[in-house]
Amino acid sequence: MPDASPNPHPSPLRWLALGWRDLLAHPAPGLLHGVLIALFGQLLLLVAHDRFWLLAGAFSGFLIVAPILATGLYAVSRALATGRRLALREVLAVWRSRDPRLVRFGLLLALAGTGWVLSSAGLITLAAPMPIEKPLDFLRVVVLAPEPGLFEVWMLQGALLAAPVFASTVVALPMLVDRPVPVHVAVGASWRAVANHPVLLVAWALLLALLVALAMLPALLGLVVVIPWLAHASWHAYRELAPDRREA
């Protein structure tokens, strides 16, 4: 297949539309991913619902590593672009291959999630006027505090820590599935895409966060559809943002 040239006007709304088209064209792999991720999230809620830091740590790691969990769906979108529908065993082969690049990347993302939880815990422990032990404590003491400040600083800290993770993954993860390039090459391409389209990709990051947050509201059930939808959309974002993409 010839090289895909970058679209001169990349658009997150087009990525979402193309991702939705892919999900409708071959829904089974995506919905299976979505169901498994939603069930895992429900298990986290069941185990840690009354222990704030355990819940925060579990969900932070869960959300940061979720793009790794959806890597098989990039292969689905790649195949659909050539008119093929992958069998489920072919999608699962992305996982069974235990690609060391994806394993290393997943471990790095897990470490990033751990760093966020530890730094967050340090901030809240030092600055909160009372101990935070349960999610309701955090809501009452931090989110609904009569005087603004701590919650805003906490959100800013999260954004500053999330930004380099997003910049390192937005193009890199699909590229690692698509091409036999080293991790550092894929991460470099990801950062170049952000440098070339900073406003666009800030908007994309906010849109991803908003859609995932809305999907989590109805008892995480929205994740069944939103996770595969965003995975397919992320593939199309990569295709438009990575100018040197070649089919692996």
C-alpha positions, -999 to 999 in steps of 0.1 A, spaced: 0 0 0 14 34 -8 25 58 19 -3 78 35 3 115 33 -8 136 62 -41 155 58 -34 192 55 -62 200 78 -64 173 106 -97 173 124 -106 155 157 -143 154 146 -132 136 114 -112 111 135 -143 105 157 -164 100 126 -139 76 110 -135 57 143 -173 53 146 -174 40 110 -148 14 119 -167 4 150 -199 -1 130 -181 -19 102 -166 -45 126 -181 -42 160 -173 -75 176 -136 -70 185 -143 -34 198 -173 -43 219 -154 -73 234 -126 -49 244 -151 -24 258 -170 -50 278 -138 -64 294 -125 -29 303 -159 -19 317 -160 -51 338 -125 -45 351 -135 -10 361 -166 -24 379 -143 -48 398 -121 -19 408 -151 0 421 -163 -31 441 -129 -37 457 -119 -1 464 -151 20 466 -145 31 502 -107 35 501 -100 67 483 -63 63 476 -66 27 465 -95 37 442 -76 68 428 -45 47 422 -64 19 405 -84 42 382 -54 64 374 -34 33 363 -64 19 346 -70 50 325 -33 55 316 -28 19 306 -61 17 287 -47 27 254 -22 -2 256 -52 -25 262 -68 -14 230 -39 -19 207 -56 -48 189 -82 -24 176 -55 -4 158 -49 -36 138 -87 -38 131 -87 -3 116 -56 -9 96 -72 -40 81 -105 -22 74 -86 4 53 -76 -24 30 -110 -40 29 -103 -68 53 -121 -78 85 -98 -94 110 -109 -126 128 -110 -123 166 -79 -146 168 -60 -122 146 -69 -93 169 -59 -112 200 -26 -122 182 -14 -86 189 -15 -95 226 -3 -130 223 27 -118 204 39 -101 237 57 -75 216 85 -64 239 81 -28 227 44 -27 239 53 -45 271 80 -19 279 57 10 269 30 -4 291 53 -7 321 64 29 316 28 41 315 21 21 347 51 39 363 37 72 352 3 64 368 21 54 400 40 87 400 7 106 396 -9 88 425 21 94 448 24 131 439 -13 136 443 -14 118 476 15 140 488 -2 172 478 -36 163 493 -20 149 525 1 181 531 -25 207 521 -59 192 531 -72 205 564 -82 170 575 -72 134 565 -87 121 533 -96 84 536 -128 79 516 -140 93 482 -167 113 501 -139 129 522 -122 141 490 -155 154 476 -164 173 507 -130 186 518 -113 192 484 -138 195 456 -166 213 476 -142 233 498 -158 268 506 -125 284 496 -110 276 462 -74 267 458 -65 231 466 -88 215 441 -76 238 414 -39 231 422 -46 194 423 -62 196 388 -33 217 375 -8 191 388 -27 163 371 -27 182 338 10 189 340 17 152 347 -8 140 320 5 162 293 39 145 286 21 111 288 -4 121 262 24 137 240 44 105 242 15 82 233 -9 100 209 10 88 178 34 63 193 10 35 203 -6 31 169 28 34 152 42 6 173 14 -17 161 17 -5 125 55 -4 120 85 -23 134 101 9 148 119 12 182 100 28 211 121 60 210 114 65 173 76 62 179 77 85 209 98 111 189 72 110 162 45 116 188 62 146 202 68 160 167 31 157 160 23 176 192 48 203 183 34 207 148 -3 208 160 -3 220 196 -37 236 197 -53 207 177 -39 181 200 -48 199 232 -84 200 219 -81 163 211 -68 155 246 -97 175 262 -122 157 239 -109 123 248 -110 132 286 -146 145 283 -159 115 264 -143 90 288 -156 110 318 -191 109 303 -188 72 296 -179 65 332 -210 83 346 -236 55 339 -218 29 361 -190 27 336 -213 12 310 -205 38 284 -170 25 283 -183 -5 264 -188 17 233 -165 47 240 -133 28 245 -133 10 211 -147 41 194 -118 62 207 -93 35 199 -104 34 163 -104 72 162 -69 73 176 -57 52 147 -71 77 122 -55 105 142 -22 87 138 -27 82 101 -32 120 96 -4 131 120 24 108 111 38 117 77 62 88 72 38 60 80 43 28 61 23 -4 64 42 -30 85 
